[in-house]
Amino acid sequence: MTLTSKVRSFQFTSPPEKARRWLRFASGGLVLLVGLFVLLNLAFPLKVQVSYSPVITASDGSILHSFLSKDDKWRMQLEPDEISEVLKIAVLLKEDKYFNFHPGVNPVAMGRALVGNLVAGRKTSGASTITMQVARLLYPNERTYWHKLTEVFRALQLEVRYSKDEILQLYLNLVPYGGNIEGVKAASVLYFHQSPKQLSLAQAVALTVIPNKPSSLRIGVQNGKIVGFRNKWLRYFAREKAFPQNTIEDALLEPLNAQRLEAPRLAPHFAYRMFRQHQNQALIKTTLNPGVQEKVEQLAYNYLQQLKYRNIHNAAVLVINNKTNAVEAYLGSADFSDALHGGQVDGVRAIRSPGSTLKPFLYATAFERGLITPKSMISDVPIDYAGYRPENYFGTYSGNISVEQALATSLNIPAVKLLDQVGVGSFVQKLKQAEFSQIKKAGDHLGLSLILGGCGVNLEELTALYASFARQGTYAPAHWLQADTTTAKKQLLSPGAAFMVNQILTQLQRPDLPHNALNSAHLPKIAWKTGTSYGRKDAWSIGYNQKYTVGVWVGNFSGEGVPELNGTDTATPLLFSIFNTIDYNSKDQWFLGPKSIGTRSVCVESGLPGNTFCQDLVVDTYLPGISTAQKCAHLKQVPVSVDGKFAYCTSCLPPGEYTQKWYPNHAPEILTYFVTQHLPYVALPPHNPACSRIFQEFAPIISSPTAGMEYLLEQSDHQKLMLQCNTYNEVKKVYWYINDKFLQAAASDERVFFEPDQAGKLKISCLDDQGRNTNSYVTVKFLE
């Protein structure tokens, strides 16, 4: 081979080989660096543990309430949609123009900074990318070259684990703003009271310049200085044509009037409740409607100013959207700052006596069991259940009254009688299904007083229960969070029974209509029920329509009763005001009757399907196949003597010497009521005295003393027991016996008193003038 060919061969083969050697060297170095990074990553794993301030937001995303982070910082976590394009562009142009192109480290910038610092002999510029700043914020250290290398390593770790958008979001969450404020969201909320996505260009740029000197650029103190730095960067953005020229010109002229503000403190009882229930969440998105909440707070506060002069100091309100189950307003007390009257007590969760507020649920239960219909008649007279003698609110009685009137006027005695028919145990089971916590605990120990407030409930439970009437008897737990999409529902009541209650609770001719309410220009179309607890300690009013269920409680958290306190005049005016305000323009729609109900003609006197002798009929709602089909029997035909002096039975019926007459078929308790109240009534003639047949089925009913009871008497005071009975209307005289010894004869409606002469078990017997007898047993003990 010639020299020329050797030279030519060397010229053509050597460069590729050299390039390959360099390539192998570079590849080996890269593999070595990657391996080293992997080893270091395993040895020193990246830990991103940021403690954020818990933030409670409303349904529209606005902040209701916020709390300090665990390390006592105002550091609020940004949502991705809260980073506006204006904020993003401003931050990237100022802090890291090539953020989207480098792997966490900008080698060109680092080289330029290194040369500049070496030449100057001191630090003149930095080369930290946004990713490196995040690394420094996560792992704060002194500014040294060694720590700069660790920042580079951590930056690479961040780039491997997170996307660019996530890194930018992390930076905006951690960037300092002086004091204990960190992150753009906290700064935006505490300085401007708005979300970062609502920031103007001037506000966004102002927040980008503060982190460079957070201790010397303090909003509210150095606003002029901040504006100077802000405008410097705005002019830079104009040169870069980052924003339209007119937008920048407007931003240059925008004043900075911001100052440090208090963190939002709306709906405090609700916020603290959500905070306790979801402590590990940085952002708690609730269903609270800020518009509804604000109106409820204002109405309740203003209303309570009128009541405080009557020694009534507290109120609580809960508003549930019936279509979504969402809680839209939550007022634990009208004045959270009123420490003197327990303003920080949460009245929505406080256990109180419900008064009469459970009655609609009881009536609905009786409707769906077919025991009654709205026009059914029920007696409202004094009654005794083993020593329990309920009384009506006003201490008066109505005799026979329709079921719808008994519920609309909230009579106590019919409700107790109805609970006795339904059964306390069965009714308690219904309430347990509706998640009544105290009733779950004490269910086996509750009695007939349950329906008059003899149990513990809270406003939350009652309001959720009433919402089921607006959903055709379907119970669903209230939703507190937007993420709560549970559809757990229970059919507590039949749609027909719920509809009947809805119709009754809409009536305006009722005693629990507030005074002058009919003069209201905007009286809402709602169904509602009031309640007043024993001792006038709690006033309730709970109402609903198709859209909302609103529960109102008024009273004193101290438990102090007030003579003027009652559901009608104390709680219902606030209820009406709330409906007038939050549902003012709602369509005047009402609940339609379900297919399961029907209508029929019934007798006015009994509320049962009419008989041949029924003269007055009315239309009643009923449940076909469920409601009783028993015929009316308010009259009975009785054979009497021609002169009307005696009544006959089949055993003593004289041949042809009598006439048939119709007489009212009153129950014994009604007859006793007529007599004791001196009310006129049509009585049967006395039975034929010559008849020897005894009708034991119509024997007297001993109402006092109560059978099976133990009576503790003071013998030295000569205390006496009262004897009283209920008889059918043909009875004129009864005969009383004690331990089979005759005591005395008395009129059938007369009260007899006797003094026991010995302790022990007593047999009390009552014999009427028809020869019918009833025995009762009680125990007497004397105090020593």
Secondary structure, DSSP 4 states (H G I P E B T S, - for coil): --HHHHHHHHHHHHHHHHHHHHHHHHHHHHHHHHHHHHHHHHHS-------PPPEEE-TTS-EEEE---TTS-EEPPPPGGGS-HHHHHHHHHHH-TTTTTSSS--HHHHHHHHHHHHHHTS-------HHHHHHHHHS-----HHHHHHHHHHHHHHHHHS-HHHHHHHHHHH-B-STTEESHHHHHHHHHSS-GGG--HHHHHHHHHGGGSTTT--TTTSHHHHHHHHHHHHHHHHHTT-S-HHHHHHHHH--------PPPB-SHHHHHHHHHHTTT-SEEEB---HHHHHHHHHHHHHHHHHHGGGT--EEEEEEEETTT-BEEEEES-S-TT-GGGTTTS-TTT--B--TTTTHHHHHHHHHHTTS--TT-EEEES---BTTB----TTS---EEEEHHHHHHTT-HHHHHHHHHHH-HHHHHHHHHHTT-HHHHHHGGG--GGGGGT-S-B-HHHHHHHHHHHTTTTEE-PPB-BTT------EE-S-HHHHHHHHHHTT-SSSTTSPTTGGG-TT----EEEEEE-TTS-EEEEEEE-SSEEEEEEEE-TT----TT--IIIIIHHHHHHHHHHHTTT-----PPPPTT-EEEEEETTTSSB--TT---EEEEEE-TTTS--PPP-SEEEEEEETTSS-B--TTS--SS-EEEEEEE---HHHHHHHHHTT---PPPPPB-TT-----GGG--EEEESPTT-EEEE-GGGT--EEEEEE--TT--EEEEEETTEEEEEEETT--EEE--SS-EEEEEEEEETTS-EEEEEEEEEE--
